Amino acid sequence: MSRSGYTCVRYIFCYINVLLWLSGCGILGVGIWLKTNHEGYASLVPQYSWMGADIVFIVIGAVTVLVTFFACCGSWFQSRCMLITYFSLVIFMFLMEFAMATLAFVYRERITELLKDELREGIEHHYSNTTDNGLSMIWTHTQQQFQCCGIDRPEDWYEIDAWPNQRIVPRSCCRPTEAQNPDCWKENNQDAWFLKGCSEQVLMWFVSQLHIVGIVGLVVSFIQLFGLISAMLLFCTVNHKRSNGHHYKAYPAT
């Protein structure tokens, strides 16, 4: 590779990873904020609290910061060790993404039922009607946003721990036209409720957003592919130049 081409690839690679590193710091910060201020998010799936939004953001942010650190330092200081570490990490991430996507597709029905069971567990035993916790906030927002009630049906809210022996629903199940009715959440006012379950509504919304998922997937794949090619080009060029006693900058060989 010519010196100008090498320098161009090196700087583009470095600057892109600086931006990704900053993004990773932001994602990590959001995860920490969710962990410290909205612990109820994990109650959505109590048996799998490690899958909560806070933990997911923290893991994604930490991995992004770590991987891009090796990329930035490897390209800027022309470190072969850091470049090959970055290359290996990206390969590992790609294989993990492929494996997770494959498993999610193969076991999609089982995963759906498992999530429904866990969501139902969260409603029955972790939902609180008296405290403004993360779980109640999520359900309130979800039911109002998607105009739904419960997981599969409004009856999912009947006789939960928050209101034992009562066949009622949260006020967020009430239609907007019935919001002024102080008793809209009671059993004798079922006509005032959203009748569709949230699992169906959220699934329909997700299907309608598949084009966005596809675009995000393509962008992530392009960044990973660019990173792999760039890292290998930089590694091979640095290795070749140093084997011949040449350095583009006076950095010690590593």
C-alpha positions in Angstrom: 0.0 0.0 0.0 1.3 3.5 -0.8 2.1 5.9 1.9 -0.8 8.2 1.1 -3.3 5.3 0.9 -2.0 3.9 4.2 -2.3 7.2 5.9 -5.8 7.8 4.6 -7.1 4.4 5.7 -5.3 4.8 9.1 -6.8 8.2 9.9 -10.3 7.2 8.7 -10.2 4.1 10.7 -9.0 5.9 13.8 -11.6 8.8 13.6 -14.5 6.4 13.0 -13.5 4.4 16.0 -13.2 7.6 18.1 -16.8 8.4 17.2 -17.8 4.8 18.1 -15.9 5.1 21.4 -17.8 8.2 22.3 -21.0 6.5 21.4 -20.0 3.6 23.5 -19.4 5.9 26.5 -22.9 7.4 25.9 -24.5 4.0 25.8 -22.6 3.0 29.0 -23.7 6.1 30.7 -27.4 5.5 29.8 -27.1 2.0 31.2 -25.6 3.2 34.4 -28.4 5.8 34.7 -31.1 3.2 34.2 -29.4 0.9 36.7 -29.3 3.6 39.4 -32.6 5.4 38.7 -34.9 2.8 37.2 -34.2 -0.6 38.8 -37.8 -1.7 38.0 -36.9 -2.3 34.4 -35.4 -5.7 35.4 -38.8 -6.7 36.9 -40.2 -7.1 33.4 -38.5 -10.5 33.3 -37.7 -11.3 36.9 -36.1 -14.7 36.3 -33.8 -13.1 33.7 -33.0 -9.8 35.4 -29.7 -9.8 33.6 -31.6 -9.2 30.4 -33.0 -5.9 31.7 -32.5 -2.8 29.6 -30.0 -1.4 32.0 -27.7 -4.5 31.8 -28.0 -4.7 28.1 -27.0 -1.0 27.7 -24.1 -1.4 30.1 -22.8 -4.5 28.3 -23.1 -3.0 24.8 -21.4 0.2 26.0 -18.6 -1.6 27.7 -17.9 -3.9 24.8 -18.0 -0.9 22.4 -15.6 1.1 24.5 -13.2 -1.8 24.9 -13.1 -2.8 21.2 -12.8 0.7 19.9 -10.0 1.4 22.4 -7.9 -1.3 20.8 -8.8 0.1 17.3 -7.9 3.7 18.1 -4.7 2.9 19.9 -3.7 0.3 17.3 -4.1 2.6 14.3 -2.7 5.7 15.9 0.4 4.1 17.5 0.7 1.5 14.7 0.6 -1.3 17.2 0.4 -4.7 15.6 -0.6 -6.3 18.9 -3.6 -4.0 19.4 -4.6 -4.3 15.7 -4.7 -8.1 15.8 -6.5 -8.0 19.2 -9.1 -5.7 17.6 -9.4 -7.9 14.6 -9.9 -11.0 16.8 -12.5 -9.2 18.9 -14.5 -8.1 15.9 -14.4 -11.6 14.5 -15.7 -13.0 17.8 -18.5 -10.4 17.9 -19.5 -11.3 14.4 -19.7 -15.0 15.2 -21.7 -14.3 18.4 -24.1 -12.1 16.5 -24.6 -14.8 13.9 -25.1 -17.5 16.5 -27.6 -15.4 18.5 -29.6 -14.4 15.4 -29.7 -18.1 14.3 -30.8 -19.3 17.7 -33.4 -16.6 18.0 -34.9 -17.5 14.6 -34.9 -21.3 15.2 -36.4 -21.0 18.7 -38.5 -17.9 18.1 -41.8 -19.5 19.1 -40.3 -20.9 22.3 -38.7 -17.6 23.1 -42.0 -15.8 22.6 -43.8 -18.1 25.0 -41.0 -17.8 27.5 -41.1 -14.0 27.4 -44.9 -14.0 27.8 -44.6 -16.3 30.9 -42.0 -14.0 32.4 -44.0 -10.8 31.6 -47.0 -12.4 33.3 -44.9 -13.3 36.3 -43.8 -9.7 36.5 -47.4 -8.4 36.3 -48.6 -10.8 38.9 -45.9 -10.5 41.5 -43.9 -7.3 40.8 -46.3 -4.7 39.6 -47.1 -2.0 42.0 -50.1 0.3 41.9 -48.9 2.6 44.7 -45.3 3.3 43.8 -44.0 4.9 40.7 -41.5 2.1 39.9 -39.9 1.3 36.6 -42.3 -1.6 35.9 -45.4 0.4 36.3 -44.0 3.2 34.2 -43.1 0.8 31.4 -46.6 -0.8 31.4 -48.3 2.5 31.5 -46.3 3.9 28.6 -46.7 0.6 26.6 -50.5 0.3 27.0 -51.1 4.0 26.2 -48.7 4.0 23.2 -49.9 0.8 21.6 -53.5 1.1 22.9 -53.5 -2.4 24.4 -54.2 -4.0 27.7 -52.3 -6.9 29.4 -50.1 -9.4 27.6 -52.7 -11.4 25.6 -55.9 -9.9 27.1 -57.1 -7.5 29.8 -57.8 -10.5 32.1 -54.1 -10.8 32.6 -54.5 -8.0 35.2 -57.1 -9.8 37.2 -56.3 -10.6 40.9 -52.6 -9.8 40.8 -50.7 -9.2 44.0 -51.2 -5.4 43.6 -55.0 -5.8 44.0 -55.8 -9.4 45.2 -59.3 -10.6 44.7 -60.1 -7.7 42.4 -60.9 -8.1 38.7 -59.7 -4.7 37.6 -57.1 -3.3 35.3 -54.7 -0.3 35.4 -56.1 3.1 34.3 -53.7 2.9 31.3 -56.0 0.2 29.9 -58.8 2.8 29.5 -59.5 4.2 26.0 -58.7 8.0 25.7 -62.4 8.7 25.3 -63.0 7.1 28.7 -60.1 8.8 30.5 -62.4 11.1 32.4 -64.5 8.2 33.7 -63.2 7.7 37.3 -64.4 4.0 37.2 -63.2 3.0 33.8 -60.7 0.5 35.2 -63.4 -1.5 37.0 -64.7 -4.8 35.7 -68.2 -3.5 34.9 -66.7 -1.0 32.4 -65.0 -3.5 30.0 -66.3 -1.5 27.0 -64.0 1.3 28.1 -60.8 -0.9 27.9 -58.4 -1.7 25.1 -59.3 -5.3 24.2 -56.1 -6.3 22.3 -53.1 -7.7 24.2 -49.8 -5.8 24.1 -47.9 -8.8 22.7 -49.9 -8.7 19.5 -49.7 -4.9 19.2 -45.9 -4.7 19.8 -45.3 -7.6 17.4 -47.3 -5.7 14.7 -45.3 -2.6 15.4 -42.0 -4.5 15.2 -42.9 -6.0 11.9 -43.8 -2.5 10.6 -40.3 -1.3 11.6 -38.3 -4.1 10.0 -36.9 -1.8 7.4 -35.2 0.2 10.2 -33.9 -3.0 11.7 -32.5 -3.9 8.3 -30.8 -0.6 7.9 -29.3 -0.7 11.3 -28.1 -4.3 10.6 -26.5 -3.2 7.3 -24.7 -0.2 9.0 -23.4 -2.4 11.8 -22.2 -5.0 9.3 -20.5 -2.4 7.1 -18.7 -0.9 10.1 -17.5 -4.4 11.2 -16.4 -5.3 7.6 -14.6 -2.0 7.2 -12.9 -2.5 10.6 -11.8 -6.0 9.7 -10.4 -5.0 6.3 -8.8 -1.8 7.6 -7.2 -3.6 10.6 -5.7 -6.3 8.4 -4.4 -3.8 5.9 -2.8 -1.7 8.6 -1.4 -4.7 10.3 0.1 -6.1 7.1 1.5 -2.7 6.1 3.1 -2.0 9.5 4.5 -5.5 9.6 6.0 -5.1 6.1 7.5 -1.7 6.7 9.0 -2.6 10.0 10.5 -5.8 8.6 12.3 -3.5 6.1 13.3 -1.0 8.8 10.8 1.7 7.7 8.4 3.7 9.9 5.9 6.3 9.0 6.3 7.8 12.4 8.9 7.4 15.1 6.8 5.0 17.2 8.6 2.1 18.8 7.8 -1.3 17.3 5.3 -3.3 19.3 
